Amino acid sequence: MMRPTSIPLTIVALLALAGPVGAQSSDHKSPPTTRSRQEKSQDISLGQLRVVGRIYVGAPVPDFTALSSSGRDITISRQKGDWLVLLFVETREDFHMFREVYRELRGAGATVFGVTKEKPQRLRVIVERDSLPFDLLADDTGDISALYGLYDIHRGATTPGFVLVDRQGVVRMALQGQAPPEQVAALTRFTIVGY
């Protein structure tokens, strides 16, 4: 019997200090420091700090709640009972490729959610205009992508990838990178059905 292994999707640590942590003692004064313009521009404001996560095959899926294109709040942990395919793409146009394999994914028993760095109010328009057969989830801040280790902080964009979650909420597959939709469908079908 094969045991699930802990395979990191991505291992990223972000540590940043955006100013003094505590107040200085009044009896000890530091001399003023002169900082170059380049050093100042490299500071990360608190609003730009984000926790970058990682996920493991065999571990519970990281939970989040997001507004969907159907107008409902979707909480991933409440989707137990269904296999889930979470699609992360760099641009919303990349979802077009998955229209062709959607029926195959549904036929294998998977519910599909596309995670996109769009504002919630734009989701319904995108789904209708692009004739997408699956719901999109709003990740306008990039926090969901970061939680899954799929956010490129330097570009301010989502890194493509997909995550397959079983009926008990356990990650069964996690891949980073733009995989062809046919391969995503084949891997999903093989994992769920076995052929």
Backbone as a ProteinNet text record, in pm:
[ID]
protein_1_A
[PRIMARY]
MMRPTSIPLTIVALLALAGPVGAQSSDHKSPPTTRSRQEKSQDISLGQLRVVGRIYVGAPVPDFTALSSSGRDITISRQKGDWLVLLFVETREDFHMFREVYRELRGAGATVFGVTKEKPQRLRVIVERDSLPFDLLADDTGDISALYGLYDIHRGATTPGFVLVDRQGVVRMALQGQAPPEQVAALTRFTIVGY
[TERTIARY]
84.6	0	88.8	57	137.2	84.2	170.8	130.1	146.4	53	69.5	200.1	265.8	390.1	365.1	446.9	438.5	533.3	477.3	557.4	522.4	616.9	581.7	556.3	446.7	420.6	526.5	548.5	654.7	692.5	816.1	860.7	917.3	843.2	883.3	865.2	963.1	951.4	974.1	887.1	899.8	910.3	1023	1043.2	1077.3	1003.6	1030.6	1004.8	1081.6	1066.5	1038.6	922.6	882.4	882.9	995.1	1004.4	1033.8	1038.8	1071.8	962.2	1004.9	911.2	853.1	933.2	885.1	942.6	895.5	945.5	1085	1168.6	1303.7	1298.5	1390	1401.9	1444.4	1385.9	1416.6	1556.5	1615.7	1749.1	1858.7	1824	1924.3	1880.2	1954.2	1921.1	2023.6	1975.3	2063.1	2094.7	2212.8	2242.9	2156.4	2116.7	2035	2114.2	2042.4	2108.2	2064.3	2153.4	2122.1	2105.9	1992.1	1964.7	1956.8	2007.5	2003.1	1861.5	1833.6	1703.2	1672.6	1775.6	1755.2	1711.8	1774.9	1736.3	1592.1	1551.7	1415	1315.4	1349.3	1255.8	1241.2	1335.9	1327	1244.7	1204.9	1120.3	987.6	934.2	804.4	705.9	601.1	502.3	423.6	361.9	283.6	170.4	114.7	7.3	52.9	183.4	233.9	284.2	291.8	337.4	228.7	266.3	168.8	238.9	162.8	214.8	210.3	321.3	327.2	323.7	225.7	205	263.4	233.3	270.9	167.8	148.7	55.5	127.5	76.3	137.1	34.4	75.4	-7.9	-25.2	-149.7	-179.8	-220.5	-210.4	-247.8	-384.4	-452.2	-578.9	-558.3	-655.9	-647.9	-655.2	-572.1	-583	-721.2	-787.7	-924.8	-929.4	-1030.3	-1056	-1201.8	-1250.5	-1384.2	-1367.9	-1436.2	-1427.2	-1563.6	-1590.2	-1712.8	-1699.9	-1805.6	-1802.4	-1876.8	-1858.7	-1926.2	-2077	-2123.8	-2267.8	-2324.7	-2239.2	-2283.6	-2283.9	-2237.4	-2233.5	-2093.1	-2088.2	-1960.4	-1929.7	-1812.3	-1769.6	-1660.6	-1683.1	-1583	-1533.8	-1406.7	-1350.5	-1375.2	-1362.2	-1382.2	-1526.6	-1620	-1760.8	-1794.7	-1699	-1720.8	-1691.4	-1675.7	-1647.3	-1761.7	-1726.2	-1823.2	-1805.5	-1736.8	-1707.2	-1555.9	-1510.2	-1373	-1366.6	-1261.1	-1246.9	-1122.4	-1138.4	-1023.9	-1018.1	-909.4	-887.1	-786.3	-830.4	-744.9	-693.9	-564.9	-502.3	-437.8	-471.8	-415.1	-360.1	-270.3	-208.2	-304.5	-376.2	-473.9	-606	-714.5	-846.7	-868.8	-797.6	-809.6	-763.5	-676.5	-626.7	-735.8	-847.4	-958.1	-1024.1	-1013.9	-1074.6	-1032.8	-905.4	-851.7	-925.5	-978.7	-1040.9	-1187.8	-1244.4	-1382.7	-1392.9	-1291.6	-1294.5	-1289.1	-1225.2	-1210.2	-1304.5	-1388	-1477.5	-1566.3	-1627.6	-1717.3	-1642.9	-1519.6	-1439.5	-1411.7	-1381	-1357.7	-1485.3	-1598.6	-1727.4	-1761.7	-1733.3	-1760.4	-1680.7	-1563.8	-1481.8	-1529.5	-1624.2	-1679.7	-1620.2	-1558.3	-1493.1	-1574.5	-1578.9	-1632.4	-1514.4	-1530.5	-1420.4	-1444.2	-1340	-1340.8	-1216.1	-1234.5	-1121.8	-1094.6	-970.9	-932.8	-864.6	-920.1	-869.5	-848.5	-747.7	-713.9	-799.8	-930.8	-1029.7	-1116	-1175.8	-1269.2	-1398.4	-1464.7	-1585.2	-1695.1	-1712.7	-1820.8	-1798.8	-1678.8	-1649.9	-1666.7	-1677.2	-1676.5	-1791.2	-1912.7	-2029.2	-2015.9	-1968.9	-1950.7	-1849.5	-1739.5	-1635.4	-1690.6	-1763.2	-1818.1	-1916	-2004.8	-2103.9	-2038.2	-1949.3	-1884.1	-1799.2	-1727.5	-1636.6	-1701.7	-1830.7	-1905	-1834.2	-1792.2	-1723.4	-1826.8	-1809.5	-1906.4	-1883.4	-1783.5	-1753.5	-1748.1	-1762.4	-1758.4	-1615.8	-1605	-1478.2	-1486.6	-1373.8	-1364.1	-1274.8	-1319.7	-1245.8	-1125.6	-1010.3	-885.8	-820.2	-897.1	-850.2	-727.8	-704.3	-586.2	-467	-491.8	-385.2	-361.7	-443.1	-421.9	-444.7	-543	-569.4	-452.9	-409.6	-294.5	-171.8	-152.3	-37.2	-49.3	-170	-193.9	-154.7	-175	-143.3	-2.3	75.4	212.1	218.2	112.7	104.7	92.5	164.7	160.4	302.2	325.7	456.4	454.3	513.8	508	581.1	683.7	759.9	680.2	599.7	517.2	376.7	338.7	203.3	100.5	134.6	47.2	43.7	-62.3	-77.1	9.8	75.6	151.4	55	51.6	-41	-15.4	-122.6	-113.6	-252.2	-258.3	-387.4	-371.2	-481.2	-483.1	-605.3	-585.6	-694.7	-715.6	-840.8	-876.1	-979.8	-961.6	-1055.9	-1181.1	-1270.3	-1400.2	-1388.4	-1276.6	-1255.5	-1179.9	-1148.1	-1077.9	-927.3	-873.1	-729.4	-672.5	-558.1	-492	-436.4	-475.6	-427.6	-328.8	-331.9	-236.7	-223.4	-102.8	-77	38.5	9.4	112.2	123.8	245.5	272.4	319.1	265.6	302.9	181.7	193.5	82.7	81.2	-3.9	-18.4	-126.8	-108.9	-214.7	-343.4	-459.1	-585.8	-611.1	-569.8	-590	-514	-394.3	-316.8	-380	-431.7	-501.3	-620	-698.1	-814.3	-772.1	-667.4	-621.6	-570.2	-492.1	-441.4	-555.6	-651.8	-767.5	-846.8	-877.8	-954.2	-880.1	-748.9	-670.6	-671.7	-659.1	-657	-791.6	-898.7	-1032.8	-1082.1	-1071.6	-1131.5	-1031.3	-906.2	-803.9	-766.3	-817.7	-778.8	-781.2
-117.5	0	123.4	216.9	337.8	444.5	504.8	611.9	745	842.2	974.6	1037.2	1105.2	1172.5	1321.4	1388.4	1534.1	1594.9	1639	1700.1	1847	1936.7	2078.6	2125.1	2201.5	2264.3	2369.5	2450	2549.5	2586.5	2610.3	2648.3	2787.9	2879.7	3018.8	3082.1	3153.5	3226	3372.8	3453.1	3597.6	3661.3	3721.2	3792.7	3935.5	4027.1	4167.4	4249.9	4350.3	4441.8	4579.1	4634.4	4762.1	4871.1	4894.4	4999.2	4940	5025.8	4978.1	4888.9	4787.2	4693.3	4749.3	4814.1	4869.8	5007.6	5071.3	5205.5	5195.5	5292.2	5293.7	5354.2	5310.1	5365.1	5511	5594.1	5736.9	5768.6	5678.6	5708	5662.8	5592.9	5552.3	5603.2	5694.9	5752.1	5704.9	5657.3	5614.6	5734.9	5737.1	5846.6	5832.4	5945.2	5936.1	5868.9	5792.5	5723.9	5786.2	5783.2	5834.1	5713.2	5709.5	5596.9	5647.5	5566.2	5604.3	5588.8	5653.3	5644.9	5499.7	5424.4	5285.5	5201.7	5223	5148.2	5179.5	5305.5	5342.5	5279.3	5270.5	5214	5063.1	4998.9	4855.2	4817.9	4915.6	4887	4829.4	4736.9	4678.5	4734.3	4798.6	4852.8	4738.2	4762.7	4659.4	4611.3	4697.1	4657.5	4560.3	4555.1	4464.4	4332.9	4321.6	4197	4091.4	3973	3864.7	3737.2	3652.5	3523.5	3433.9	3375.6	3287	3144.7	3069.1	2935.2	2827.7	2708.3	2590.9	2483.4	2394.6	2285.6	2154.1	2050.5	1918.9	1816.8	1726.6	1614.5	1527.2	1491	1409.2	1490.9	1623.5	1712.5	1775.9	1824	1893.4	2016.2	2043.4	2158	2286.5	2386.3	2514.2	2575.8	2614.4	2663.2	2812.2	2851.2	2992	3006.9	3128.6	3163.2	3274.9	3259.8	3360.7	3375.7	3493.9	3519.4	3457.1	3387	3319.7	3400.9	3361.1	3428.8	3408.6	3308.5	3287.9	3371.6	3451.5	3540.7	3478.8	3353.9	3286.6	3291.3	3290.9	3271.8	3122.5	3086.6	2946.1	2927.7	2835	2797.6	2659.2	2647	2521.6	2405.7	2427.2	2317.7	2267.7	2347.1	2304.8	2231.2	2210	2140.1	1991.4	1942.5	1800	1717.9	1602.8	1518.8	1525.7	1628.3	1643.6	1644.4	1588.6	1611.1	1753.7	1825.8	1964.4	1980.7	2055.8	2098.4	2249.8	2300.5	2444.6	2483.9	2566.7	2612.2	2752.5	2770.1	2900.4	2938	3054.3	3098	3239.4	3274.1	3406.7	3514.9	3488.8	3584.7	3512.7	3585	3521.8	3460.6	3508.7	3450.6	3304.2	3266.5	3129.6	3028.6	3075.6	2985.6	2929.7	3000.6	2955.2	2812.6	2782	2650.3	2539	2568.6	2465.2	2441.1	2524.9	2500.3	2365.6	2333.2	2209.8	2083.3	2087.3	1966.2	1965.6	2066.3	2075.5	1952.6	1908.7	1791.7	1667.4	1653.7	1538.9	1545.4	1665.3	1681.8	1651.7	1703.1	1676.3	1527.5	1466.9	1325	1237.2	1283.8	1210.1	1234.2	1327.3	1352.6	1472.2	1564.1	1680.1	1807.6	1888.6	2023.7	2115.8	2205.3	2290.8	2434.2	2494	2636	2699.5	2810.8	2889.3	3000.3	3016.4	3121.4	3231.7	3353.1	3461.8	3588.7	3663.4	3789.4	3901.3	3889.6	3986.9	4030.4	4145.5	4195.8	4114.4	4090.5	4007.3	4055.3	4186.3	4237.6	4210.1	4174.5	4146.7	3999.6	3912.5	3769	3723.2	3765.6	3721.9	3764.8	3888	3938.5	3852.3	3816.7	3735.5	3597.7	3533.2	3400.4	3404.3	3504	3514.3	3548.8	3646.5	3689.2	3577.6	3502.9	3399.2	3260.5	3252.2	3124.5	3015.5	3050.4	2953	2865.4	2733.8	2643.2	2619.4	2683.6	2665.2	2801	2797.1	2919.3	2970.7	3101.7	3166.6	3215.5	3214.3	3264.8	3387.5	3493.7	3619.8	3610.6	3644.1	3651.8	3786.3	3893.7	4025.3	4073.6	4025.3	4066.2	3973.5	3855.6	3756.5	3671.2	3689.9	3615.9	3465.3	3426.7	3283.4	3219.1	3282.5	3230.3	3221.1	3321.1	3319.4	3205.3	3181	3072.2	2937.7	2923.8	2800.1	2801.5	2905.3	2913.2	2945.9	3008.1	3036.2	3185.3	3266.9	3411.2	3462.4	3530.8	3589.6	3733.6	3758.2	3890.9	3995.6	3955.7	4051.4	4103.5	4016.2	4057.7	4097.6	4066.2	4095.2	4013.9	3888.4	3804.5	3662.2	3592.7	3452.7	3367.7	3268.5	3170.1	3057.7	3013.2	2906.2	2777.9	2702.4	2573.1	2515.8	2392.4	2336.3	2243.5	2230.7	2150.5	2060	1931.8	1835.2	1793.7	1806.7	1779.5	1667.3	1567.5	1455.5	1489.4	1393.2	1414.8	1444.9	1408.9	1435.7	1566.3	1640.1	1766.8	1752.4	1643.2	1616.4	1642.4	1709.9	1738	1608.1	1575.1	1453.8	1483.3	1607.1	1645.7	1797.1	1845.9	1989.8	2014.2	2086.9	2113.6	2262.9	2309.3	2449.2	2457.1	2552.9	2569.9	2553.4	2598.6	2593.1	2456.5	2367	2235.1	2243.2	2173.1	2171.1	2115.2	2172.2	2127.2	1977.6	1919.7	1776.2	1694	1740.3	1670.1	1685.7	1804.9	1827	1731.4	1721	1632.2	1486.3	1445.8	1307	1271.7	1360.4	1335.9	1330.6	1419.1	1421.6	1292.5	1253.5	1131.3	1010	1000.8	887.7	881.9	998.6	1002.7	963.2	1008.8	982	842.3	808.8	685.7	570	600.7	497.9	453.4	517.8	484.8	607.9
0	0	0	-85.7	-97.9	-2.8	72.4	163.3	93.8	124.4	64.2	111.8	24.8	61.3	69.8	144.2	154.8	54	-57.1	-163.7	-168.2	-141.8	-145	-287.4	-306.2	-435.6	-459.7	-360.8	-369.8	-227.7	-205.3	-72	-82.4	-26.7	-35.9	101.1	144.9	270	241	295.8	276.1	413.2	438.7	563.8	528.7	584	555	679.9	695.7	806.9	749.2	780.3	721.6	827.9	888	988.7	1125.2	1226.4	1360	1415.8	1490	1549.2	1677.4	1757	1882.6	1904.3	2006.5	2037.2	2096.7	2064.3	2120.2	2259.5	2341.1	2475.2	2465.8	2548.4	2540.9	2591.4	2672.2	2722.8	2625.7	2519.4	2421.3	2284.3	2231.8	2101.4	1999.7	1887.8	1779.3	1692.9	1636.7	1545	1420.3	1362.3	1240.9	1130.1	1049	938.8	807.7	714.2	580.9	490.4	421.4	333.1	190.5	102.1	-38.3	-93.4	-204.1	-269.3	-307.1	-350.3	-388.7	-269.2	-152.8	-33.4	4.7	-3.9	30.2	-65.4	-192.3	-290	-274.5	-206.4	-187.1	-64.5	15.6	130.6	83.3	158.4	127.7	229.4	182.1	275	335.6	449.7	516.4	427.4	344.3	254.6	147.1	119.1	16.9	74.1	205.4	265.8	250.7	219	213.7	256.4	321.2	361	238.3	206.4	91.9	145.6	99.8	152.4	64	100.5	23.1	56.2	-34.8	-10	-32.9	30	22	-23.6	-110.6	-148.6	-24.8	4.8	122.5	243.5	234.1	344.4	315.7	419.8	395.7	307.7	222.6	132.9	215.9	185.6	255.8	230.7	336.4	326.9	296.4	221.6	194.8	154.8	161.8	114.4	13	-102	-207.7	-273	-324.4	-398.2	-536.6	-578.8	-708.8	-813.7	-938.9	-1048.9	-1044.1	-970.7	-954.9	-840	-774.7	-667.7	-528.9	-516.5	-386.5	-327.7	-194.7	-127.9	-130.6	-178.4	-182.4	-78.5	14.1	113.2	75.2	50	-0.4	95.4	225.2	320.3	321.9	274	269.8	140.5	54.9	-71.7	-59.7	63.8	83.2	24.1	-30	-98	-247.9	-295.9	-438	-457	-568.1	-609.7	-662	-634	-678.1	-764.1	-870.9	-951.4	-938.1	-881.5	-870.4	-977.3	-1070.6	-1180.5	-1150.2	-1149.5	-1130.7	-1263.5	-1315.9	-1443.5	-1429	-1518.1	-1513.7	-1561.5	-1670	-1720.8	-1743	-1731	-1743.2	-1881.1	-1982.6	-2115.6	-2117.9	-2024.2	-2017.7	-1981	-1924.6	-1891.4	-2017.7	-2130.1	-2256.1	-2288.6	-2264.4	-2298.1	-2224.7	-2106	-2024	-2057.9	-2146	-2190.3	-2259.8	-2338.3	-2418.7	-2334	-2217.5	-2135.5	-2014.8	-2003.8	-1888.1	-1875.7	-1986	-1980.6	-1934.2	-1978.1	-1934.5	-1784.4	-1734.6	-1590.4	-1511.9	-1557.4	-1490.5	-1500.7	-1616.6	-1635.4	-1540.1	-1499.6	-1403.1	-1259.8	-1242.6	-1109.7	-1038.5	-1110.8	-1048.2	-1067.8	-963.9	-972.6	-999.7	-1096.2	-1140	-1094.3	-1037.9	-1003.4	-1062.9	-1130.8	-1178.1	-1078.3	-1038.9	-944.1	-1024.2	-1016.6	-1100.2	-1020.1	-1059.1	-991.6	-1050	-1029.7	-1076.5	-959.6	-973.7	-873	-880.9	-767.5	-766.1	-861.3	-875.2	-958.9	-1108.4	-1150.5	-1292.5	-1329.8	-1231.3	-1258.5	-1348.1	-1316.2	-1393.8	-1540.4	-1562.6	-1698.4	-1774.1	-1709.4	-1772.4	-1809.9	-1718.5	-1744.2	-1860.8	-1862.2	-1970.6	-2103.9	-2103.6	-2227.3	-2288.3	-2203.2	-2251.6	-2257.1	-2223.3	-2224.9	-2145.2	-2024.3	-1938.7	-1868.5	-1870.6	-1809.6	-1660	-1602	-1459.5	-1390.6	-1258.1	-1178.3	-1163.8	-1158.9	-1125.6	-982.3	-914.4	-777.7	-777.8	-710.4	-707.5	-614.3	-667.2	-589.8	-620.9	-606.6	-649.8	-573.8	-453.6	-377.1	-400	-456.4	-474.3	-351.2	-246.8	-122.7	-137.6	-218	-236.1	-310.4	-417.1	-492.5	-403.3	-318.1	-227	-126.6	-75.9	18.8	-42	-172.2	-242.9	-302.8	-274.3	-325.4	-473.2	-526.5	-670.1	-698.3	-622.1	-645.4	-662.6	-771.9	-799.4	-750.8	-635.9	-573.5	-657	-731.4	-811.2	-930.1	-990	-1103.7	-1061.4	-937.4	-892.2	-968.8	-1000.6	-1082.2	-1029.1	-1066.2	-1030.2	-1121.4	-1063.2	-1139	-1175.2	-1300.4	-1338.4	-1259.8	-1239.6	-1172.8	-1152.4	-1105.3	-1069.1	-950.8	-875.7	-753.9	-761.9	-735.5	-731	-586.1	-540.1	-400.9	-398.6	-311.2	-306.5	-225	-213.8	-148	1.3	62.2	204.6	229.3	123.1	138	146.2	92.6	94.9	-44.5	-49.6	-177	-232.7	-356.3	-422.3	-533.7	-584.5	-688.5	-684.3	-702.9	-707	-802.6	-908.4	-1008.5	-1033.2	-1044.7	-1076.2	-1220.3	-1292.9	-1432.5	-1521.6	-1644.6	-1740.7	-1808.2	-1759.6	-1821.2	-1928	-2037.9	-2138.8	-2077.9	-2112.4	-2053.8	-2070.3	-2183.4	-2205.2	-2101.9	-2064.6	-1962.7	-1825.4	-1795.4	-1668.1	-1659.4	-1767.5	-1769.4	-1755	-1825.7	-1819.3	-1679.6	-1618.6	-1482.7	-1381.9	-1399.1	-1308.3	-1322.3	-1445.2	-1469.3	-1411.4	-1436.5	-1387.4	-1234.8	-1170.1	-1023.5	-965.3	-1026.7	-972.8	-1011	-1140.2	-1191.9	-1197.8	-1222.5	-1227.9	-1367.2	-1468.8	-1606.8	-1692.9
[MASK]
+++++++++++++++++++++++++++++++++++++++++++++++++++++++++++++++++++++++++++++++++++++++++++++++++++++++++++++++++++++++++++++++++++++++++++++++++++++++++++++++++++++++++++++++++++++++++++++++++++

